[in-house]
Amino acid sequence: MSGIDPTALCPVTVIRDRRVRADGWRLEDVVVYDWEFDLHGRHYEQRSFVLLDDGFQISQPATFPEVQRGWWYCDLVRVTDTGDTVAVEDLWIDVIVGPPDHPYRVLDLEEYAEAAASGQLGPAEAADGLVRTQRFLDRRLNRRHEVERTWPDFPPRLVIALADVEGPPRGTAP
């Protein structure tokens, strides 16, 4: 089980965008869960990680083209954590992260601005999302003066540790 003490894993239910309900594991400030979806007549299985401290959800999309396999898609999310249940809702801002020698890409700032302008996000939540996005970029991806082409902390250590952990048996999480 990828070197993780199984007793350190806590079962949790993840509710994604009010539509998907999945069993997952919590290890410290990271939640991992697997979910399935259909797109263009094809069935996909996807593993996602919720970085609770960052307020971001990250995954290596099953739908990415072959040349982008191993790249990461990062979503700013609203997290509601009740202990046994973690609800995540996409908040428009996305970051695509490829290999360290490739620049990351921030997407959908205009959608975020439209959501704030239309009242879908209140002023305090809109400001918080921008602060969390900047903190995520600075903490995980932005290199200051390093000459080495590596990400400072991406993917996070716990995500790497949880990458191969088996999903919880059905019905384990409430």
BALOBA-1460 file (C-alpha; in Angstrom, 3 decimals):
// residues 174
<rec num="1" residu="m" x="0.000" y="0.000" z="0.000"/>
<rec num="2" residu="s" x="2.640" y="2.534" z="-1.147"/>
<rec num="3" residu="g" x="4.424" y="2.707" z="2.206"/>
<rec num="4" residu="i" x="1.457" y="4.272" z="4.000"/>
<rec num="5" residu="d" x="0.426" y="2.949" z="7.380"/>
<rec num="6" residu="p" x="-3.146" y="1.764" z="6.664"/>
<rec num="7" residu="t" x="-4.240" y="2.860" z="10.139"/>
<rec num="8" residu="a" x="-3.379" y="6.467" z="9.189"/>
<rec num="9" residu="l" x="-6.091" y="6.445" z="6.496"/>
<rec num="10" residu="c" x="-9.525" y="7.671" z="7.539"/>
<rec num="11" residu="p" x="-12.560" y="6.838" z="5.403"/>
<rec num="12" residu="v" x="-14.445" y="9.826" z="4.045"/>
<rec num="13" residu="t" x="-17.310" y="10.450" z="1.632"/>
<rec num="14" residu="v" x="-16.634" y="12.992" z="-1.098"/>
<rec num="15" residu="i" x="-19.446" y="14.890" z="-2.778"/>
<rec num="16" residu="r" x="-18.218" y="16.517" z="-5.976"/>
<rec num="17" residu="d" x="-20.215" y="19.405" z="-7.454"/>
<rec num="18" residu="r" x="-23.371" y="18.088" z="-5.761"/>
<rec num="19" residu="r" x="-23.596" y="15.335" z="-8.392"/>
<rec num="20" residu="v" x="-20.934" y="12.715" z="-7.682"/>
<rec num="21" residu="r" x="-20.738" y="10.808" z="-4.399"/>
<rec num="22" residu="a" x="-17.603" y="8.706" z="-3.850"/>
<rec num="23" residu="d" x="-15.826" y="6.873" z="-1.068"/>
<rec num="24" residu="g" x="-12.340" y="8.128" z="-0.340"/>
<rec num="25" residu="w" x="-9.488" y="8.264" z="2.123"/>
<rec num="26" residu="r" x="-8.175" y="11.182" z="4.167"/>
<rec num="27" residu="l" x="-4.496" y="11.331" z="5.124"/>
<rec num="28" residu="e" x="-3.641" y="14.483" z="7.059"/>
<rec num="29" residu="d" x="-4.731" y="17.400" z="4.831"/>
<rec num="30" residu="v" x="-5.273" y="15.413" z="1.608"/>
<rec num="31" residu="v" x="-8.324" y="13.433" z="0.484"/>
<rec num="32" residu="v" x="-8.114" y="10.914" z="-2.364"/>
<rec num="33" residu="y" x="-11.112" y="9.451" z="-4.146"/>
<rec num="34" residu="d" x="-11.980" y="7.629" z="-7.349"/>
<rec num="35" residu="w" x="-14.994" y="8.400" z="-9.490"/>
<rec num="36" residu="e" x="-16.386" y="7.468" z="-12.879"/>
<rec num="37" residu="f" x="-18.009" y="9.382" z="-15.705"/>
<rec num="38" residu="d" x="-19.079" y="9.045" z="-19.326"/>
<rec num="39" residu="l" x="-18.027" y="11.516" z="-21.997"/>
<rec num="40" residu="h" x="-18.720" y="11.329" z="-25.736"/>
<rec num="41" residu="g" x="-19.932" y="7.737" z="-25.438"/>
<rec num="42" residu="r" x="-16.847" y="6.586" z="-23.528"/>
<rec num="43" residu="h" x="-16.527" y="5.494" z="-19.885"/>
<rec num="44" residu="y" x="-13.685" y="6.879" z="-17.742"/>
<rec num="45" residu="e" x="-12.336" y="6.228" z="-14.263"/>
<rec num="46" residu="q" x="-10.625" y="9.133" z="-12.551"/>
<rec num="47" residu="r" x="-8.624" y="9.579" z="-9.334"/>
<rec num="48" residu="s" x="-8.745" y="13.020" z="-7.718"/>
<rec num="49" residu="f" x="-7.012" y="14.564" z="-4.712"/>
<rec num="50" residu="v" x="-8.412" y="17.362" z="-2.569"/>
<rec num="51" residu="l" x="-5.727" y="19.543" z="-0.993"/>
<rec num="52" residu="l" x="-7.718" y="20.723" z="2.007"/>
<rec num="53" residu="d" x="-5.219" y="23.386" z="3.122"/>
<rec num="54" residu="d" x="-4.969" y="24.843" z="-0.383"/>
<rec num="55" residu="g" x="-8.634" y="24.596" z="-1.363"/>
<rec num="56" residu="f" x="-7.611" y="22.964" z="-4.640"/>
<rec num="57" residu="q" x="-8.531" y="19.656" z="-6.220"/>
<rec num="58" residu="i" x="-5.965" y="18.044" z="-8.520"/>
<rec num="59" residu="s" x="-6.009" y="15.108" z="-10.921"/>
<rec num="60" residu="q" x="-4.262" y="13.679" z="-13.929"/>
<rec num="61" residu="p" x="-7.225" y="13.666" z="-16.331"/>
<rec num="62" residu="a" x="-8.084" y="10.416" z="-18.038"/>
<rec num="63" residu="t" x="-9.310" y="12.544" z="-20.959"/>
<rec num="64" residu="f" x="-6.030" y="14.370" z="-21.616"/>
<rec num="65" residu="p" x="-4.445" y="13.521" z="-24.975"/>
<rec num="66" residu="e" x="-1.593" y="11.020" z="-24.974"/>
<rec num="67" residu="v" x="1.066" y="13.762" z="-25.228"/>
<rec num="68" residu="q" x="-0.243" y="15.233" z="-21.952"/>
<rec num="69" residu="r" x="-0.471" y="11.996" z="-19.955"/>
<rec num="70" residu="g" x="0.993" y="12.648" z="-16.530"/>
<rec num="71" residu="w" x="0.053" y="16.342" z="-16.614"/>
<rec num="72" residu="w" x="-2.146" y="17.710" z="-13.835"/>
<rec num="73" residu="y" x="-5.401" y="19.648" z="-13.863"/>
<rec num="74" residu="c" x="-5.916" y="21.742" z="-10.737"/>
<rec num="75" residu="d" x="-9.274" y="23.276" z="-9.781"/>
<rec num="76" residu="l" x="-9.898" y="26.007" z="-7.247"/>
<rec num="77" residu="v" x="-12.720" y="24.564" z="-5.132"/>
<rec num="78" residu="r" x="-15.032" y="25.515" z="-2.323"/>
<rec num="79" residu="v" x="-14.477" y="22.881" z="0.384"/>
<rec num="80" residu="t" x="-17.022" y="22.007" z="3.046"/>
<rec num="81" residu="d" x="-15.372" y="19.580" z="5.469"/>
<rec num="82" residu="t" x="-17.531" y="18.000" z="8.165"/>
<rec num="83" residu="g" x="-15.028" y="15.301" z="9.085"/>
<rec num="84" residu="d" x="-16.778" y="12.260" z="7.595"/>
<rec num="85" residu="t" x="-17.856" y="14.129" z="4.456"/>
<rec num="86" residu="v" x="-15.930" y="16.504" z="2.226"/>
<rec num="87" residu="a" x="-17.942" y="18.423" z="-0.361"/>
<rec num="88" residu="v" x="-16.078" y="20.150" z="-3.180"/>
<rec num="89" residu="e" x="-17.528" y="22.590" z="-5.684"/>
<rec num="90" residu="d" x="-15.579" y="23.877" z="-8.678"/>
<rec num="91" residu="l" x="-14.928" y="27.629" z="-8.552"/>
<rec num="92" residu="w" x="-13.910" y="28.188" z="-12.182"/>
<rec num="93" residu="i" x="-10.164" y="28.973" z="-11.856"/>
<rec num="94" residu="d" x="-8.050" y="26.118" z="-13.221"/>
<rec num="95" residu="v" x="-4.322" y="25.508" z="-13.529"/>
<rec num="96" residu="i" x="-2.750" y="23.024" z="-15.942"/>
<rec num="97" residu="v" x="0.638" y="21.736" z="-14.777"/>
<rec num="98" residu="g" x="2.923" y="19.840" z="-17.113"/>
<rec num="99" residu="p" x="6.523" y="18.830" z="-16.607"/>
<rec num="100" residu="p" x="8.764" y="21.272" z="-14.702"/>
<rec num="101" residu="d" x="10.451" y="22.495" z="-17.899"/>
<rec num="102" residu="h" x="7.047" y="23.577" z="-19.246"/>
<rec num="103" residu="p" x="5.195" y="26.645" z="-17.913"/>
<rec num="104" residu="y" x="1.984" y="26.081" z="-16.003"/>
<rec num="105" residu="r" x="-1.175" y="27.676" z="-17.378"/>
<rec num="106" residu="v" x="-3.920" y="29.520" z="-15.468"/>
<rec num="107" residu="l" x="-7.365" y="29.238" z="-17.082"/>
<rec num="108" residu="d" x="-10.873" y="30.659" z="-16.768"/>
<rec num="109" residu="l" x="-10.177" y="33.877" z="-14.892"/>
<rec num="110" residu="e" x="-12.866" y="35.519" z="-17.024"/>
<rec num="111" residu="e" x="-15.435" y="32.928" z="-15.862"/>
<rec num="112" residu="y" x="-14.420" y="33.612" z="-12.271"/>
<rec num="113" residu="a" x="-14.837" y="37.355" z="-12.829"/>
<rec num="114" residu="e" x="-18.282" y="36.790" z="-14.396"/>
<rec num="115" residu="a" x="-19.320" y="34.659" z="-11.409"/>
<rec num="116" residu="a" x="-18.202" y="37.397" z="-9.027"/>
<rec num="117" residu="a" x="-19.899" y="40.141" z="-11.057"/>
<rec num="118" residu="s" x="-23.175" y="38.203" z="-11.291"/>
<rec num="119" residu="g" x="-23.302" y="37.478" z="-7.546"/>
<rec num="120" residu="q" x="-22.575" y="33.735" z="-7.787"/>
<rec num="121" residu="l" x="-19.611" y="34.571" z="-5.561"/>
<rec num="122" residu="g" x="-19.880" y="37.189" z="-2.866"/>
<rec num="123" residu="p" x="-17.092" y="39.757" z="-2.546"/>
<rec num="124" residu="a" x="-15.447" y="38.001" z="0.414"/>
<rec num="125" residu="e" x="-15.534" y="34.564" z="-1.264"/>
<rec num="126" residu="a" x="-14.254" y="36.008" z="-4.560"/>
<rec num="127" residu="a" x="-11.343" y="37.693" z="-2.757"/>
<rec num="128" residu="d" x="-10.620" y="34.490" z="-0.808"/>
<rec num="129" residu="g" x="-10.492" y="32.465" z="-4.045"/>
<rec num="130" residu="l" x="-7.964" y="34.838" z="-5.564"/>
<rec num="131" residu="v" x="-5.823" y="34.730" z="-2.419"/>
<rec num="132" residu="r" x="-5.964" y="30.911" z="-2.336"/>
<rec num="133" residu="t" x="-5.040" y="30.708" z="-6.029"/>
<rec num="134" residu="q" x="-2.026" y="32.962" z="-5.545"/>
<rec num="135" residu="r" x="-0.979" y="31.005" z="-2.438"/>
<rec num="136" residu="f" x="-1.303" y="27.703" z="-4.352"/>
<rec num="137" residu="l" x="0.826" y="29.042" z="-7.217"/>
<rec num="138" residu="d" x="3.461" y="30.500" z="-4.880"/>
<rec num="139" residu="r" x="3.620" y="27.461" z="-2.598"/>
<rec num="140" residu="r" x="3.483" y="24.720" z="-5.204"/>
<rec num="141" residu="l" x="4.662" y="26.074" z="-8.563"/>
<rec num="142" residu="n" x="6.354" y="29.475" z="-8.616"/>
<rec num="143" residu="r" x="10.120" y="29.370" z="-8.740"/>
<rec num="144" residu="r" x="11.848" y="32.432" z="-7.440"/>
<rec num="145" residu="h" x="15.491" y="32.409" z="-8.457"/>
<rec num="146" residu="e" x="16.131" y="28.682" z="-8.697"/>
<rec num="147" residu="v" x="18.071" y="27.524" z="-11.695"/>
<rec num="148" residu="e" x="16.871" y="23.946" z="-11.316"/>
<rec num="149" residu="r" x="13.769" y="23.174" z="-13.357"/>
<rec num="150" residu="t" x="11.632" y="21.537" z="-10.693"/>
<rec num="151" residu="w" x="8.365" y="22.509" z="-9.052"/>
<rec num="152" residu="p" x="8.907" y="23.628" z="-5.447"/>
<rec num="153" residu="d" x="6.203" y="21.304" z="-4.074"/>
<rec num="154" residu="f" x="4.205" y="19.674" z="-6.842"/>
<rec num="155" residu="p" x="2.705" y="17.217" z="-6.757"/>
<rec num="156" residu="p" x="2.627" y="17.408" z="-2.961"/>
<rec num="157" residu="r" x="4.356" y="14.661" z="-0.976"/>
<rec num="158" residu="l" x="1.075" y="13.207" z="0.338"/>
<rec num="159" residu="v" x="-0.415" y="13.043" z="-3.162"/>
<rec num="160" residu="i" x="2.568" y="10.999" z="-4.310"/>
<rec num="161" residu="a" x="2.142" y="8.725" z="-1.279"/>
<rec num="162" residu="l" x="-1.598" y="8.284" z="-1.989"/>
<rec num="163" residu="a" x="-1.282" y="7.830" z="-5.757"/>
<rec num="164" residu="d" x="-1.375" y="4.037" z="-5.654"/>
<rec num="165" residu="v" x="-3.401" y="3.433" z="-2.515"/>
<rec num="166" residu="e" x="-6.410" y="1.197" z="-3.071"/>
<rec num="167" residu="g" x="-9.770" y="2.901" z="-2.805"/>
<rec num="168" residu="p" x="-11.877" y="2.064" z="0.238"/>
<rec num="169" residu="p" x="-14.273" y="-0.841" z="-0.043"/>
<rec num="170" residu="r" x="-17.807" y="0.203" z="-0.966"/>
<rec num="171" residu="g" x="-19.815" y="1.201" z="2.049"/>
<rec num="172" residu="t" x="-16.798" y="1.929" z="4.274"/>
<rec num="173" residu="a" x="-17.436" y="5.642" z="4.375"/>
<rec num="174" residu="p" x="-20.791" y="6.851" z="5.687"/>
